[in-house]
Amino acid sequence: MPRSNRPRRAALGRAASGKAAKPGAKGGAVPELDLERARSGYARRESAPDGEWSVRPITASRAEKTYICPGCSTAVLPGVAHLVVWSEDHLFGAAAGLAERRHWHSNCWTSRSYRYR
């Protein structure tokens, strides 16, 4: 069997010169990716006739409690993927809008009526 003339790799976390390698650099230690956080999604902004909204998707594995959907007035059960929605242009500021966030079924949110009641 032929012999390899390539130098051996340095120990994990150390460069060949003995200095600590930068994270993500070739041969350096890479921080572990939190897959659950990556899959859960980030809040996005939606503009609609009824205002500016922040919408955050919740995966089925992260849905742990029962909520009442304001769109259909039925329960959003644990283990069901849904959306958390709050107003960005609340009368008393963004903090008040966040405090009044609601959990919606995804279909209820997309098919909601913009009529003022």
C-alpha positions as CSV (number, residue, x, y, z in Angstrom):
1,M,0.0,0.0,0.0
2,P,1.4,3.4,-0.9
3,R,2.5,5.8,1.8
4,S,0.8,9.2,2.1
5,N,3.2,12.1,2.1
6,R,0.7,14.6,3.3
7,P,1.2,16.0,6.9
8,R,-1.1,14.7,9.5
9,R,-3.9,17.0,10.8
10,A,-3.3,19.0,13.9
11,A,-5.2,18.1,17.1
12,L,-8.8,19.3,17.2
13,G,-8.9,23.0,18.3
14,R,-5.2,23.6,17.8
15,A,-3.6,24.8,14.6
16,A,-0.3,23.3,13.4
17,S,1.6,26.2,14.9
18,G,0.3,25.4,18.4
19,K,-2.0,28.4,18.6
20,A,-5.7,28.1,19.2
21,A,-7.7,27.9,16.0
22,K,-10.5,30.3,15.3
23,P,-14.0,28.7,15.5
24,G,-15.2,27.7,12.0
25,A,-11.6,28.0,10.6
26,K,-10.3,24.9,8.8
27,G,-9.5,22.4,11.5
28,G,-10.9,24.6,14.3
29,A,-13.7,23.8,16.7
30,V,-17.2,24.6,15.3
31,P,-19.9,25.6,17.7
32,E,-22.9,23.2,17.8
33,L,-26.0,24.3,15.9
34,D,-29.2,24.4,17.8
35,L,-31.5,22.7,15.2
36,E,-34.7,23.3,17.1
37,R,-34.1,27.1,17.3
38,A,-33.1,27.1,13.6
39,R,-36.3,25.3,12.6
40,S,-38.7,27.4,14.8
41,G,-38.3,30.5,12.6
42,Y,-38.0,34.1,13.4
43,A,-40.7,36.8,13.7
44,R,-41.5,38.5,10.4
45,R,-43.4,41.7,9.8
46,E,-46.7,41.7,7.9
47,S,-48.5,44.8,6.7
48,A,-52.3,44.5,6.3
49,P,-55.3,46.9,6.2
50,D,-55.7,46.4,9.9
51,G,-52.2,47.4,10.8
52,E,-48.6,46.2,11.1
53,W,-48.1,42.8,12.7
54,S,-45.2,40.7,13.9
55,V,-45.8,37.0,13.1
56,R,-43.7,34.2,14.7
57,P,-44.2,30.6,13.6
58,I,-44.3,28.0,16.4
59,T,-43.4,24.4,15.5
60,A,-45.4,21.5,16.6
61,S,-42.7,20.2,18.9
62,R,-42.5,23.6,20.7
63,A,-46.3,24.0,21.1
64,E,-46.7,22.9,24.7
65,K,-49.9,24.7,26.0
66,T,-53.5,25.1,24.9
67,Y,-54.5,28.5,23.6
68,I,-57.8,29.9,22.2
69,C,-57.5,31.1,18.6
70,P,-59.1,34.5,18.2
71,G,-60.0,33.7,14.5
72,C,-62.2,30.6,15.1
73,S,-62.6,30.6,18.9
74,T,-61.5,27.0,19.2
75,A,-58.4,25.6,21.0
76,V,-54.9,25.6,19.6
77,L,-53.9,22.2,21.1
78,P,-50.4,21.2,22.3
79,G,-48.4,19.6,19.5
80,V,-50.1,21.7,16.7
81,A,-48.0,24.1,14.7
82,H,-49.4,27.7,14.9
83,L,-48.5,31.4,14.8
84,V,-48.0,33.9,17.6
85,V,-49.1,37.3,16.4
86,W,-48.8,40.8,18.0
87,S,-49.4,44.4,16.9
88,E,-46.4,46.5,16.0
89,D,-48.4,49.8,15.8
90,H,-50.3,49.4,19.1
91,L,-51.8,52.6,20.5
92,F,-49.7,52.3,23.7
93,G,-46.5,51.2,22.1
94,A,-44.7,48.1,20.9
95,A,-44.3,46.7,24.5
96,A,-48.1,46.8,24.9
97,G,-48.6,45.1,21.6
98,L,-46.2,42.4,22.6
99,A,-48.1,41.9,25.9
100,E,-51.3,41.4,24.0
101,R,-49.9,38.8,21.6
102,R,-52.3,36.0,20.5
103,H,-51.9,32.4,19.2
104,W,-53.6,31.8,15.9
105,H,-54.1,28.7,13.7
106,S,-52.0,29.3,10.6
107,N,-55.1,29.0,8.3
108,C,-57.2,31.3,10.6
109,W,-54.5,34.0,10.3
110,T,-54.2,33.9,6.5
111,S,-58.0,33.8,6.0
112,R,-58.9,36.4,8.6
113,S,-61.4,39.2,7.7
114,Y,-60.1,42.8,7.6
115,R,-63.6,44.2,8.3
116,Y,-63.9,46.4,11.3
117,R,-66.4,45.1,13.8
